[in-house]
Amino acid sequence: MRSLNLEAAMWYLFSSPYFFEAASQEFEEIMSWFGKLAIYHKTANYGRNNQIYDKFRDLANSFKKGAELAVHGDYRMIWNTAGSVRGDIRGVMEQPLHGWMSDSEYLTFSDVKISRVLAYSHLIEHALNNAMVAADSFYNPDPDCPERSNDDDGFPGGSIVEDYESYVSCNTEKSLPVFVDTSLEYAVERSVTCRTGDEVPWTGVWYPDTGLERHSLTFAIKGERMQPVYRIIKSVEELEAEGVLLPYPETIAVSTAWHPVKPVESRHKTNEELWAKAGQPCPKAGVWQPTDPGAAQRTYQEGEPMLDLKSAYGFTVWRWIADR
C-alpha cells in the first residue's frame, strides 16, 4: 500500500535546495577524485582530462548556484543543469579513459562515481520536470509530437519510491541526506485548491483530487501555471506481461484540482518546543535556532526546506524560537 507520508517526504527532498547542494558536493568529490588520479598517472593534460575536470567543476558550481536561486523560488537554473548532465557524462565516457586508468579505477569511476552524479541529476530533473513544462505541454502540444503531452516526465504513480531505492544503491559507501522522519506527518490541505491551468499560489508538494491510485503527487512552483495530473493507463507490470522490453508507464494527462501537502506541526515534545531536521520543510514560519554551537538564527517561511549547516552531528537540527 502506498504511503502519503513516505512519498511526500521524497518529493520534498528531491525538490529541495538541500538536495541540490548535495548534488553539488557530489560533483566536487568526483572532480577532486578525477584530478588526483590524473596527476598520479601523470595524465592531467592527456587528451581531454583537463576539460573533464573543468566540466565537473562547472557542474558543481552550477548546482550550487541553482540551489541558491531555488531558495528564492527560481528553479530554472537547477532544472537546466540537471537536464544537461546526461549529455555531459556521455561525452566524458566517450574519452579513452581505459588508456590510463586501471580496470579497478575505471570501474570505480563509471559504476560508483558516475552512477552517483547521474542519480542526483535524474532525481532533481524528474522532481522538477512537470512543474517547469507540463502545463505548457498540456495546453500547447508540440504539433510534431502531440502525444508527448500525455507523457509523465516526473515520477508516474508511486515510482518515486523505486527511484529512491536506485539512488540508495548508488550511495552504499556514504551517508544519505536524512529525509524520512516517522515523527513528521503530512496532511492534504483541502481548504486550498488550485486547478490545472491556474496560477500556483504556493511552492511545494501537491495532491490531486483524483487520489493517488494510478496517479502521483507533484511539485509545483509559485507563479507558474498549474500542471495536469497523469493517470497511468498501462503500468510497468502490465506492459511487461505484454512482452515489452524496458517498459515505462503509459499515461494520459488529465485536468484536475490540486491541494497542498504540508507537514503537520509535529512536536518533538521537550517543554512544547518545536524541532525540525535539515532537509525537512519548515513546519512553522518564524525564527529558528540551529543546535550547532555559535550558529546564527535564521527566519524560515512555512514549507521552506531547513538548511544543512554541515553539523558535526551528521545533520543540522533546528529549534523554533519565535514568530518573525
Secondary structure, 3 states (H helix, E strand, C coil): CCCHHHHHHHHHHHCCHHHHHHHHHHHHHHHHHHHHHHHHCCCCCCCCHHHHHHHHHHHHHHHHHHHHHHHCCCCHHHHHHHHHHHHHHHHHHCCCHHHCCCHHHHHHHHHHHHHHHHHHHHHHHHHHHHHHHHHHHHHCCCCCCHHHHHCCCCCCCCCHHHHHHHHHHCCCCCCCCCCCCCCCCEEECCCCCEECCCECCCCEEEEECCCCCCCCCEEECCCCECCCEEEEEECHHHHHHCCCCCCCCEEEEECCEEEEEEECCCCCCCCCCCEEECCCECCCCEEEEECCCCCCCEEECCCCECCCCCCCCCCCEEEEEECC
